[in-house]
Amino acid sequence: MAGWVLSECGIKPLPQIFPKPRTSFFSNSIKNHTHLQKVQFLHANKKILNPKFSPGSIPRLSRDKIWVLNVSAPSRIASLDEYEKGEKMETIDGVNGIGEEEEGEFDCGAPPPFKLADIRAAIPKHCWVKDPWRSMSYVVRDVAIVFGLAAGAAYLNNWFIWPLYWAAQGTMFWAFFVLGHDCGHGSFSNNQKLNSVVGHILHSSILVPYHGWRISHRTHHQNHGHVENDESWHPLPEKIYKNLDKVTQTLRFTVPFPMLAYPFYLWNRSPGKTGSHFDPNSDLFIPNERKDVITSTICWTAMAALLAGLSFVLGPVKLLQLYGVPYWGFVMWLDFVTYLHHHGHEDKLPWYRGKEWSYLRGGLTTLDRDYGWINNIHHDIGTHVIHHLFPQIPHYHLVEATEAAKPVLGEYYREPKKSSPLPFHLIGDLVKSLEQDHYVSDTGDVVYYQTDPNLSSSNKSK
């Protein structure tokens, strides 16, 4: 089957797209300054004073451009030479450029003293190579496990087995989602048709509208770390937060309710945003994307109809056992993982607006997580920092790419806590974050989460 799909799709490389870098330079008057500000380059944990080193940032990508893959951008990062011509110098200053960082004190909200191209250059070339046969092998593996688990649970059919089945099958549905997620990024293969076919099969089977989600997820990557423009688990500005009714505030920040949010997000998005992933006329999409959204909505509807039919054949209780409970297990995995990739670090992490935001700075606010035995099952999605900066890298190269990039990232990379076989330690990080990370200021270009003491105390009393 895999060979047929590949041959039908005719795998061939797509033309390269080169984003145009911003160009700016220091005024010549800088040479006349009595004290030249020092820029520190963190590389292999060594500090090198290099006044000529010019950190830059990737240009913000506009939504009205048509990308060949029509997936998460940038679909290609420009070469070192392209970025080094006329890059904008960003010095290590305090928040909003006020105050100077003290010697030896790291400020995670300061502009990094390296460029996106420096990280890219550190990653081995073979990490960028997409192998569609290898990608398809993971699909075949996961499909076989899903059907095997369902057949085994239905055959044994006892209440000792069902909870084990629900936990395992919910995790495998989540693995389906991650492979479909790779299709949406174009990291599954270089063939758009293959990505679309596999992505629709995997995502429709777990009631996710492939194109609708793919497009909104692209927006998330293009604007990661931006208070207003980010799409996924972005912070609420104080004004929006305080306009929420108490029930909504409680549901949003009290476990387990945030871990059940994904289906509702697909229909209504987050507070402060409008639109639906199923509606081709939603604010999420531009006119030339509407046909794709309709296609995915039809596939989603077909899957919902199939499940309705199976409820008559198998009975509603059996369908709930085989599909319904694992589906909600998948939802909890998705919300759990995606939330903790952007929240829950022991240090407060910055969010940006305006001129302080850049693609690089936003990407550096993401977090890697260790999930123990689950790492391989859900295709190393915990290697999230490099994935966010370079979403075109296949998941099976992310661990190696991350190790190669660490010396460049220096203190901007936060080593994840080592997990036991099952990542129970992350539950504490989740609960703590939901108790503390409630909203950010309505003003300021570099902001940090603040705590609503009334909500925090009411949650603790429960």
Salt bridges, closest charged atoms under 4 A:
GLU84 OE2 - LYS115 NZ 3.94
ASP142 OD1 - ARG141 NE 3.05
ASP142 OD2 - HIS379 NE2 2.77
ASP182 OD1 - HIS181 ND1 3.09
ASP182 OD2 - HIS395 ND1 2.98
GLU228 OE2 - ARG353 NE 2.83
ASP230 OD1 - HIS220 ND1 2.57
GLU231 OE1 - ARG269 NH2 2.64
GLU238 OE2 - LYS242 NZ 2.82
GLU289 OE2 - ARG218 NH2 2.47
ASP292 OD1 - HIS211 NE2 3.96
ASP292 OD2 - ARG214 NH2 3.83
ASP347 OD2 - HIS345 ND1 3.97
GLU356 OE1 - ARG361 NH1 2.70
GLU400 OE2 - HIS126 NE2 2.83
GLU403 OE2 - LYS406 NZ 2.82
GLU415 OE2 - LYS406 NZ 2.99
ASP429 OD2 - ARG369 NH1 3.37
ASP429 OD1 - LYS417 NZ 3.48
ASP437 OD1 - LYS348 NZ 2.82
